[in-house]
Amino acid sequence: MTTETPTPAEPAAPERPDDHHDYVHGYSQTEAQRLGDQADTLAELLHAGTAYPAGSRVLEAGCGVGAQTVHLLAANPGIRLTAADLSAESLQRARARVAAQAPAADVTWHHGDLHRLPFPDASFDHVFLCFVLEHLPDPVAGLAALRRVLRPGGTITVIEGDHGSAFFHPEGPAARRTIDHLVRLQALAGGDGLIGRRLHPLLTAAGFARVSVRPRTVYADGARPALVEGFTLRTFVAMVESVRAEALAAGLTTPEDFDRGITELRRAAGPGGTFHYAFFEAVAVRPRS
Amino acid sequence: MTTETPTPAEPAAPERPDDHHDYVHGYSQTEAQRLGDQADTLAELLHAGTAYPAGSRVLEAGCGVGAQTVHLLAANPGIRLTAADLSAESLQRARARVAAQAPAADVTWHHGDLHRLPFPDASFDHVFLCFVLEHLPDPVAGLAALRRVLRPGGTITVIEGDHGSAFFHPEGPAARRTIDHLVRLQALAGGDGLIGRRLHPLLTAAGFARVSVRPRTVYADGARPALVEGFTLRTFVAMVESVRAEALAAGLTTPEDFDRGITELRRAAGPGGTFHYAFFEAVAVRPRS
């Protein structure tokens, strides 16, 4: 598992552009770095279930800064990828990342909303989305829109986290409150940080068939220092830390309590500490009828 | 995964004998049935990491009613098993179960406390314990006592749950309170229902080496009706239900609130429901020096 892969240099970006206020983690360069670290650490875990034949027409809906895109391309050589995102700025970063790490890949970039993609029905053999559904106010509507552009018999792969799966040793009340703030902020923004557990009913409600969901668990303790560093600290704690300003602005916490929560969380990465988190991977099929 | 294996007929037992008041789930026949269902459903998951060569001297510490014993014997033919438990009554049930399901097995039964086993140092090649540590007031002392009877280079396998790993859809506040009562009762009895996450530091503190812990996750949704029945309902909900009288007696809840919690929990086994739980399996070695 790679934890130290450097991400390509990327242009600085304003902290929170007005047109993207619903993305709870913000759009800073630190955030892009965090997403890169997270994707590199988790690549093996999250992409293990995805194998698309060369020549497949694949849509990545909500590619963001390309953190998963480069892994999707590395794991599936020869695919014809369309990568779409709502943010022109994220898309620009994704292009730079792919140009640096997979310059020969066949990628079409699309700036637009996954609910209103301009592609004809059944344009794709496979649809892939990772850490996208958690941000949508109506995930069933989003999935149904993606079903339209998927060919009958084609598959959709959905990967999401679930912050309710985070537990650790030693526990701490401030740490728990801090995670709750993250979930609360995501709810206030119209999303759901506990969406992993809902993938089966959501995909079923959106008209998909043969819905198969598997937890993809990360567990880190003293026997796995690289995972403690790459996941507990640089992925999970970093994600919680990334909402500090927003949690304070929303009046959910004080600087002292938030920072106490981070200090408590970090003990899970210290001597004798352990950390558990579950992602969920769903694969489903667009019915032929 | 077997979910319907009938358990052998067993004598009725008083609800809570005075000498066993620290076993939070009680000793009723319903409880013995629940333990049998649980072990059968989970056998594949929990015993996948255990493979002892024929002829190995294996100690099962805290065999209880033999729910795991029969699976241990089935998965490891030819072992020379010593099964120990604090409760003479549980041991009697375990003997009946093994006589019915593994009549040819080489088993020595020992009635006694795992902290004070009368065996010489290094008597065993392997030690196995499942759902035992969660009940001990001082799990490090228990593990250290077991280390003594394990030969240098021999392995210990420890399997425990962690009720903090339970999350489900739909969530419900009464369901969450009801699970919390179970954890609270176990703490009041000197145990820890959140012990799974602590296995690595506990085994390390008890002087074991090469401690390796893996989560063993159960996730059940509408695509897996046998697991919904066998695990969500007959293992987890049944376990929570088993502490109803005790939770009421301790003044933790009202009958209405407890029953509302069970009703909410059961929705995770209904249409569109999902359920997640993580067991932890640790394997460690007694150092040679």
Interface residues (C-beta under 8 A of the other chain):
Chain A: D162 G164 S165 F167 F168 H169 E171 L194 R197 R198 H200 P201 T204 A205 V211 S212 V213 R214 P215 T217 Y219 D221 G222 A223 G272 G273 T274 H276 A278 F280
Chain B: D162 G164 S165 F167 F168 H169 E171 L194 R197 R198 H200 P201 T204 A205 V211 S212 V213 R214 P215 T217 Y219 D221 G222 A223 G272 G273 T274 H276 A278 F280
